[in-house]
Amino acid sequence: MVNSLEILKSRGIHLCVLTNKSVKHAKGVIECLFQNSTFELIIAQDEHFPLKPHPRGALYIANKFKCRPEECVIIGDSEVDIQTGKNAGMYTVGVLWGFRSREKLEICQPDKLIESPVELLNLFP
């Protein structure tokens, strides 16, 4: 996964995290799994952003990078992630290496389902 993210970043893709976890927990997990420079922005649970699936955090990220929502992709492993993207008017990608089964994610009707982090590279040629 890290390799795919590094390649995407080298292609000029802005990588951000939007999570319902606390700031402390989110940053701890990210620091443990990724290099500090992997993500340009981390939006975690705080008083400024309602929890997902509210779209405010996703729309804030789009605005921060001067993108229209339809130019953005939300990639996630849960129904809440997919619903957040839909609520924000973004392209949604469900990943099958996370917490939910294919069946659960298919019910949410993401725009795309992928089985491997390498498939992310095909989304952003």
ZABAGU-30732 format. One record per residue: residue in three letters; chain; x, y, z of N, C-alpha, C in turn. Coordinates in nm, 3 decimals, decimal comma. Layout:
BEGIN
+-----+---+---------+---------+---------+---------+---------+---------+---------+---------+---------+
:   r : c :     n.x :     n.y :     n.z :    ca.x :    ca.y :    ca.z :     c.x :     c.y :     c.z :
+-----+---+---------+---------+---------+---------+---------+---------+---------+---------+---------+
: ALA : A :       X :       Y :       Z :       X :       Y :       Z :       X :       Y :       Z :
...
+-----+---+---------+---------+---------+---------+---------+---------+---------+---------+---------+
//
This chain:
BEGIN
+-----+---+---------+---------+---------+---------+---------+---------+---------+---------+---------+
:   r : c :     n.x :     n.y :     n.z :    ca.x :    ca.y :    ca.z :     c.x :     c.y :     c.z :
+-----+---+---------+---------+---------+---------+---------+---------+---------+---------+---------+
: MET : A :   0,083 :  -0,120 :   0,000 :   0,000 :   0,000 :   0,000 :   0,087 :   0,125 :   0,000 :
: VAL : A :   0,188 :   0,128 :   0,083 :   0,276 :   0,245 :   0,093 :   0,337 :   0,277 :  -0,043 :
: ASN : A :   0,382 :   0,174 :  -0,114 :   0,442 :   0,193 :  -0,246 :   0,343 :   0,259 :  -0,341 :
: SER : A :   0,219 :   0,213 :  -0,341 :   0,117 :   0,270 :  -0,429 :   0,093 :   0,417 :  -0,394 :
: LEU : A :   0,088 :   0,447 :  -0,265 :   0,068 :   0,586 :  -0,223 :   0,184 :   0,675 :  -0,265 :
: GLU : A :   0,305 :   0,624 :  -0,254 :   0,423 :   0,701 :  -0,296 :   0,418 :   0,729 :  -0,446 :
: ILE : A :   0,375 :   0,633 :  -0,524 :   0,364 :   0,651 :  -0,670 :   0,257 :   0,756 :  -0,700 :
: LEU : A :   0,143 :   0,747 :  -0,634 :   0,037 :   0,845 :  -0,656 :   0,084 :   0,986 :  -0,622 :
: LYS : A :   0,154 :   0,996 :  -0,511 :   0,205 :   1,127 :  -0,469 :   0,302 :   1,182 :  -0,574 :
: SER : A :   0,386 :   1,095 :  -0,630 :   0,481 :   1,139 :  -0,732 :   0,410 :   1,184 :  -0,859 :
: ARG : A :   0,286 :   1,141 :  -0,878 :   0,205 :   1,183 :  -0,993 :   0,130 :   1,314 :  -0,965 :
: GLY : A :   0,152 :   1,371 :  -0,848 :   0,088 :   1,498 :  -0,816 :  -0,050 :   1,485 :  -0,752 :
: ILE : A :  -0,085 :   1,364 :  -0,709 :  -0,213 :   1,342 :  -0,643 :  -0,202 :   1,388 :  -0,497 :
: HIS : A :  -0,299 :   1,467 :  -0,453 :  -0,303 :   1,510 :  -0,313 :  -0,361 :   1,396 :  -0,229 :
: LEU : A :  -0,288 :   1,351 :  -0,131 :  -0,332 :   1,242 :  -0,044 :  -0,368 :   1,299 :   0,093 :
: CYS : A :  -0,491 :   1,271 :   0,135 :  -0,541 :   1,323 :   0,263 :  -0,612 :   1,211 :   0,337 :
: VAL : A :  -0,631 :   1,231 :   0,466 :  -0,705 :   1,136 :   0,550 :  -0,824 :   1,209 :   0,610 :
: LEU : A :  -0,940 :   1,145 :   0,601 :  -1,061 :   1,193 :   0,667 :  -1,111 :   1,077 :   0,752 :
: THR : A :  -1,109 :   1,095 :   0,883 :  -1,144 :   0,985 :   0,973 :  -1,235 :   1,032 :   1,086 :
: ASN : A :  -1,314 :   0,940 :   1,137 :  -1,395 :   0,967 :   1,255 :  -1,318 :   0,938 :   1,384 :
: LYS : A :  -1,196 :   0,892 :   1,372 :  -1,115 :   0,865 :   1,491 :  -1,068 :   0,997 :   1,553 :
: SER : A :  -1,028 :   0,991 :   1,677 :  -0,975 :   1,110 :   1,742 :  -0,844 :   1,150 :   1,674 :
: VAL : A :  -0,809 :   1,276 :   1,688 :  -0,685 :   1,326 :   1,630 :  -0,566 :   1,246 :   1,681 :
: LYS : A :  -0,561 :   1,223 :   1,811 :  -0,449 :   1,150 :   1,872 :  -0,439 :   1,009 :   1,814 :
: HIS : A :  -0,551 :   0,938 :   1,808 :  -0,550 :   0,801 :   1,757 :  -0,513 :   0,799 :   1,608 :
: ALA : A :  -0,572 :   0,889 :   1,532 :  -0,545 :   0,892 :   1,388 :  -0,398 :   0,919 :   1,360 :
: LYS : A :  -0,342 :   1,018 :   1,426 :  -0,201 :   1,051 :   1,402 :  -0,109 :   0,938 :   1,448 :
: GLY : A :  -0,145 :   0,869 :   1,557 :  -0,066 :   0,756 :   1,603 :  -0,062 :   0,644 :   1,501 :
: VAL : A :  -0,177 :   0,611 :   1,446 :  -0,185 :   0,504 :   1,346 :  -0,108 :   0,545 :   1,220 :
: ILE : A :  -0,128 :   0,666 :   1,175 :  -0,062 :   0,713 :   1,053 :   0,089 :   0,716 :   1,071 :
: GLU : A :   0,136 :   0,765 :   1,185 :   0,281 :   0,768 :   1,210 :   0,341 :   0,629 :   1,215 :
: CYS : A :   0,264 :   0,533 :   1,265 :   0,312 :   0,395 :   1,275 :   0,320 :   0,328 :   1,137 :
: LEU : A :   0,224 :   0,359 :   1,049 :   0,215 :   0,288 :   0,922 :   0,276 :   0,360 :   0,802 :
: PHE : A :   0,288 :   0,492 :   0,811 :   0,330 :   0,569 :   0,695 :   0,439 :   0,668 :   0,733 :
: GLN : A :   0,508 :   0,719 :   0,630 :   0,603 :   0,826 :   0,652 :   0,526 :   0,954 :   0,684 :
: ASN : A :   0,587 :   1,043 :   0,759 :   0,520 :   1,167 :   0,797 :   0,475 :   1,251 :   0,679 :
: SER : A :   0,542 :   1,239 :   0,567 :   0,510 :   1,322 :   0,452 :   0,410 :   1,258 :   0,356 :
: THR : A :   0,356 :   1,141 :   0,389 :   0,266 :   1,072 :   0,297 :   0,139 :   1,153 :   0,272 :
: PHE : A :   0,078 :   1,204 :   0,379 :  -0,049 :   1,273 :   0,366 :  -0,032 :   1,423 :   0,388 :
: GLU : A :  -0,092 :   1,500 :   0,300 :  -0,081 :   1,645 :   0,309 :  -0,173 :   1,704 :   0,414 :
: LEU : A :  -0,281 :   1,634 :   0,444 :  -0,380 :   1,687 :   0,537 :  -0,448 :   1,571 :   0,607 :
: ILE : A :  -0,469 :   1,586 :   0,737 :  -0,542 :   1,485 :   0,814 :  -0,656 :   1,557 :   0,885 :
: ILE : A :  -0,777 :   1,515 :   0,854 :  -0,896 :   1,568 :   0,920 :  -0,949 :   1,455 :   1,009 :
: ALA : A :  -0,947 :   1,478 :   1,138 :  -0,995 :   1,379 :   1,235 :  -1,109 :   1,439 :   1,316 :
: GLN : A :  -1,165 :   1,359 :   1,403 :  -1,278 :   1,403 :   1,484 :  -1,238 :   1,523 :   1,570 :
: ASP : A :  -1,310 :   1,632 :   1,553 :  -1,295 :   1,748 :   1,641 :  -1,420 :   1,834 :   1,630 :
: GLU : A :  -1,420 :   1,946 :   1,697 :  -1,541 :   2,029 :   1,701 :  -1,570 :   2,102 :   1,570 :
: HIS : A :  -1,476 :   2,105 :   1,477 :  -1,495 :   2,177 :   1,352 :  -1,564 :   2,094 :   1,243 :
: PHE : A :  -1,556 :   1,964 :   1,255 :  -1,609 :   1,878 :   1,150 :  -1,702 :   1,773 :   1,209 :
: PRO : A :  -1,827 :   1,770 :   1,164 :  -1,917 :   1,662 :   1,208 :  -1,864 :   1,527 :   1,160 :
: LEU : A :  -1,903 :   1,422 :   1,228 :  -1,859 :   1,288 :   1,190 :  -1,911 :   1,252 :   1,051 :
: LYS : A :  -1,831 :   1,169 :   0,982 :  -1,878 :   1,110 :   0,857 :  -2,002 :   1,028 :   0,890 :
: PRO : A :  -2,100 :   1,024 :   0,807 :  -2,101 :   1,056 :   0,664 :  -2,134 :   1,201 :   0,629 :
: HIS : A :  -2,134 :   1,291 :   0,728 :  -2,153 :   1,432 :   0,694 :  -2,042 :   1,472 :   0,597 :
: PRO : A :  -2,072 :   1,548 :   0,493 :  -1,972 :   1,577 :   0,391 :  -1,878 :   1,695 :   0,423 :
: ARG : A :  -1,896 :   1,763 :   0,536 :  -1,818 :   1,885 :   0,558 :  -1,667 :   1,864 :   0,551 :
: GLY : A :  -1,617 :   1,757 :   0,612 :  -1,472 :   1,731 :   0,608 :  -1,423 :   1,705 :   0,467 :
: ALA : A :  -1,497 :   1,626 :   0,392 :  -1,459 :   1,595 :   0,254 :  -1,461 :   1,721 :   0,168 :
: LEU : A :  -1,563 :   1,804 :   0,185 :  -1,573 :   1,927 :   0,107 :  -1,465 :   2,028 :   0,147 :
: TYR : A :  -1,429 :   2,028 :   0,273 :  -1,320 :   2,114 :   0,319 :  -1,189 :   2,076 :   0,248 :
: ILE : A :  -1,164 :   1,947 :   0,240 :  -1,042 :   1,900 :   0,172 :  -1,043 :   1,942 :   0,026 :
: ALA : A :  -1,156 :   1,923 :  -0,042 :  -1,165 :   1,963 :  -0,183 :  -1,136 :   2,112 :  -0,198 :
: ASN : A :  -1,196 :   2,192 :  -0,113 :  -1,178 :   2,336 :  -0,119 :  -1,033 :   2,376 :  -0,090 :
: LYS : A :  -0,973 :   2,309 :   0,005 :  -0,834 :   2,338 :   0,043 :  -0,740 :   2,324 :  -0,077 :
: PHE : A :  -0,768 :   2,227 :  -0,163 :  -0,684 :   2,203 :  -0,280 :  -0,743 :   2,261 :  -0,409 :
: LYS : A :  -0,844 :   2,349 :  -0,390 :  -0,907 :   2,419 :  -0,502 :  -0,961 :   2,323 :  -0,608 :
: CYS : A :  -1,026 :   2,217 :  -0,559 :  -1,086 :   2,117 :  -0,647 :  -1,238 :   2,120 :  -0,633 :
: ARG : A :  -1,304 :   2,088 :  -0,740 :  -1,448 :   2,067 :  -0,732 :  -1,472 :   1,926 :  -0,677 :
: PRO : A :  -1,580 :   1,905 :  -0,604 :  -1,605 :   1,772 :  -0,547 :  -1,600 :   1,660 :  -0,652 :
: GLU : A :  -1,652 :   1,685 :  -0,770 :  -1,654 :   1,581 :  -0,873 :  -1,515 :   1,548 :  -0,926 :
: GLU : A :  -1,415 :   1,626 :  -0,889 :  -1,276 :   1,597 :  -0,926 :  -1,205 :   1,513 :  -0,819 :
: CYS : A :  -1,276 :   1,486 :  -0,710 :  -1,215 :   1,417 :  -0,595 :  -1,261 :   1,272 :  -0,587 :
: VAL : A :  -1,178 :   1,192 :  -0,523 :  -1,208 :   1,050 :  -0,503 :  -1,197 :   1,021 :  -0,354 :
: ILE : A :  -1,301 :   0,959 :  -0,300 :  -1,295 :   0,911 :  -0,162 :  -1,274 :   0,760 :  -0,170 :
: ILE : A :  -1,172 :   0,714 :  -0,102 :  -1,137 :   0,573 :  -0,100 :  -1,156 :   0,524 :   0,043 :
: GLY : A :  -1,236 :   0,420 :   0,061 :  -1,261 :   0,374 :   0,197 :  -1,302 :   0,230 :   0,204 :
: ASP : A :  -1,302 :   0,180 :   0,327 :  -1,334 :   0,039 :   0,351 :  -1,464 :   0,018 :   0,426 :
: SER : A :  -1,547 :   0,122 :   0,434 :  -1,672 :   0,107 :   0,508 :  -1,788 :   0,176 :   0,437 :
: GLU : A :  -1,906 :   0,140 :   0,481 :  -2,027 :   0,202 :   0,429 :  -2,026 :   0,352 :   0,455 :
: VAL : A :  -1,976 :   0,392 :   0,571 :  -1,971 :   0,534 :   0,608 :  -1,881 :   0,611 :   0,511 :
: ASP : A :  -1,769 :   0,552 :   0,472 :  -1,679 :   0,618 :   0,378 :  -1,748 :   0,641 :   0,243 :
: ILE : A :  -1,816 :   0,539 :   0,195 :  -1,884 :   0,549 :   0,066 :  -1,996 :   0,652 :   0,073 :
: GLN : A :  -2,072 :   0,650 :   0,181 :  -2,182 :   0,746 :   0,197 :  -2,129 :   0,889 :   0,208 :
: THR : A :  -2,016 :   0,906 :   0,274 :  -1,955 :   1,039 :   0,284 :  -1,922 :   1,092 :   0,145 :
: GLY : A :  -1,859 :   1,009 :   0,064 :  -1,827 :   1,051 :  -0,072 :  -1,950 :   1,085 :  -0,153 :
: LYS : A :  -2,052 :   1,003 :  -0,143 :  -2,177 :   1,031 :  -0,215 :  -2,239 :   1,161 :  -0,166 :
: ASN : A :  -2,240 :   1,182 :  -0,035 :  -2,297 :   1,305 :   0,021 :  -2,221 :   1,429 :  -0,026 :
: ALA : A :  -2,092 :   1,413 :  -0,053 :  -2,008 :   1,525 :  -0,098 :  -2,007 :   1,539 :  -0,250 :
: GLY : A :  -2,067 :   1,446 :  -0,322 :  -2,066 :   1,452 :  -0,468 :  -1,935 :   1,410 :  -0,530 :
: MET : A :  -1,865 :   1,318 :  -0,461 :  -1,734 :   1,272 :  -0,506 :  -1,742 :   1,130 :  -0,561 :
: TYR : A :  -1,642 :   1,091 :  -0,637 :  -1,628 :   0,956 :  -0,689 :  -1,591 :   0,867 :  -0,571 :
: THR : A :  -1,656 :   0,752 :  -0,559 :  -1,632 :   0,666 :  -0,443 :  -1,570 :   0,533 :  -0,483 :
: VAL : A :  -1,470 :   0,492 :  -0,405 :  -1,402 :   0,365 :  -0,429 :  -1,402 :   0,287 :  -0,299 :
: GLY : A :  -1,461 :   0,169 :  -0,303 :  -1,458 :   0,079 :  -0,189 :  -1,340 :  -0,015 :  -0,201 :
: VAL : A :  -1,268 :  -0,033 :  -0,091 :  -1,152 :  -0,123 :  -0,092 :  -1,186 :  -0,251 :  -0,015 :
: LEU : A :  -1,142 :  -0,362 :  -0,070 :  -1,178 :  -0,491 :  -0,013 :  -1,072 :  -0,549 :   0,079 :
: TRP : A :  -0,972 :  -0,470 :   0,117 :  -0,872 :  -0,518 :   0,211 :  -0,894 :  -0,459 :   0,351 :
: GLY : A :  -1,011 :  -0,404 :   0,373 :  -1,040 :  -0,340 :   0,502 :  -1,134 :  -0,421 :   0,588 :
: PHE : A :  -1,223 :  -0,352 :   0,655 :  -1,309 :  -0,411 :   0,757 :  -1,439 :  -0,471 :   0,705 :
: ARG : A :  -1,479 :  -0,440 :   0,583 :  -1,609 :  -0,486 :   0,535 :  -1,595 :  -0,586 :   0,421 :
: SER : A :  -1,696 :  -0,668 :   0,408 :  -1,699 :  -0,767 :   0,300 :  -1,743 :  -0,701 :   0,169 :
: ARG : A :  -1,718 :  -0,772 :   0,061 :  -1,763 :  -0,725 :  -0,070 :  -1,914 :  -0,700 :  -0,068 :
: GLU : A :  -1,988 :  -0,792 :  -0,011 :  -2,133 :  -0,781 :  -0,009 :  -2,180 :  -0,654 :   0,061 :
: LYS : A :  -2,119 :  -0,622 :   0,175 :  -2,157 :  -0,501 :   0,250 :  -2,126 :  -0,376 :   0,170 :
: LEU : A :  -2,010 :  -0,375 :   0,104 :  -1,974 :  -0,257 :   0,026 :  -2,057 :  -0,245 :  -0,102 :
: GLU : A :  -2,089 :  -0,357 :  -0,164 :  -2,170 :  -0,352 :  -0,285 :  -2,307 :  -0,291 :  -0,259 :
: ILE : A :  -2,362 :  -0,315 :  -0,141 :  -2,492 :  -0,259 :  -0,105 :  -2,488 :  -0,106 :  -0,111 :
: CYS : A :  -2,374 :  -0,047 :  -0,078 :  -2,356 :   0,099 :  -0,078 :  -2,340 :   0,156 :  -0,218 :
: GLN : A :  -2,319 :   0,071 :  -0,315 :  -2,302 :   0,109 :  -0,455 :  -2,191 :   0,211 :  -0,478 :
: PRO : A :  -2,067 :   0,177 :  -0,437 :  -1,957 :   0,266 :  -0,470 :  -1,941 :   0,271 :  -0,622 :
: ASP : A :  -1,877 :   0,375 :  -0,669 :  -1,853 :   0,385 :  -0,813 :  -1,760 :   0,274 :  -0,861 :
: LYS : A :  -1,673 :   0,229 :  -0,772 :  -1,577 :   0,123 :  -0,807 :  -1,540 :   0,047 :  -0,680 :
: LEU : A :  -1,515 :  -0,082 :  -0,695 :  -1,460 :  -0,166 :  -0,588 :  -1,324 :  -0,217 :  -0,635 :
: ILE : A :  -1,227 :  -0,213 :  -0,546 :  -1,095 :  -0,267 :  -0,582 :  -1,048 :  -0,365 :  -0,475 :
: GLU : A :  -0,966 :  -0,459 :  -0,518 :  -0,920 :  -0,566 :  -0,430 :  -0,779 :  -0,547 :  -0,377 :
: SER : A :  -0,702 :  -0,458 :  -0,439 :  -0,562 :  -0,444 :  -0,403 :  -0,519 :  -0,298 :  -0,415 :
: PRO : A :  -0,428 :  -0,254 :  -0,327 :  -0,379 :  -0,116 :  -0,337 :  -0,315 :  -0,082 :  -0,472 :
: VAL : A :  -0,261 :  -0,181 :  -0,539 :  -0,200 :  -0,157 :  -0,671 :  -0,305 :  -0,106 :  -0,769 :
: GLU : A :  -0,430 :  -0,146 :  -0,751 :  -0,538 :  -0,100 :  -0,840 :  -0,562 :   0,049 :  -0,828 :
: LEU : A :  -0,518 :   0,111 :  -0,720 :  -0,530 :   0,257 :  -0,706 :  -0,457 :   0,327 :  -0,819 :
: LEU : A :  -0,349 :   0,269 :  -0,865 :  -0,268 :   0,332 :  -0,969 :  -0,346 :   0,345 :  -1,100 :
: ASN : A :  -0,439 :   0,253 :  -1,125 :  -0,520 :   0,260 :  -1,246 :  -0,623 :   0,372 :  -1,241 :
: LEU : A :  -0,658 :   0,416 :  -1,120 :  -0,755 :   0,523 :  -1,105 :  -0,696 :   0,659 :  -1,140 :
: PHE : A :  -0,565 :   0,669 :  -1,127 :  -0,496 :   0,796 :  -1,147 :  -0,375 :   0,775 :  -1,239 :
: PRO : A :  -0,402 :   0,751 :  -1,368 :  -0,290 :   0,722 :  -1,460 :  -0,196 :   0,841 :  -1,479 :
+-----+---+---------+---------+---------+---------+---------+---------+---------+---------+---------+
//
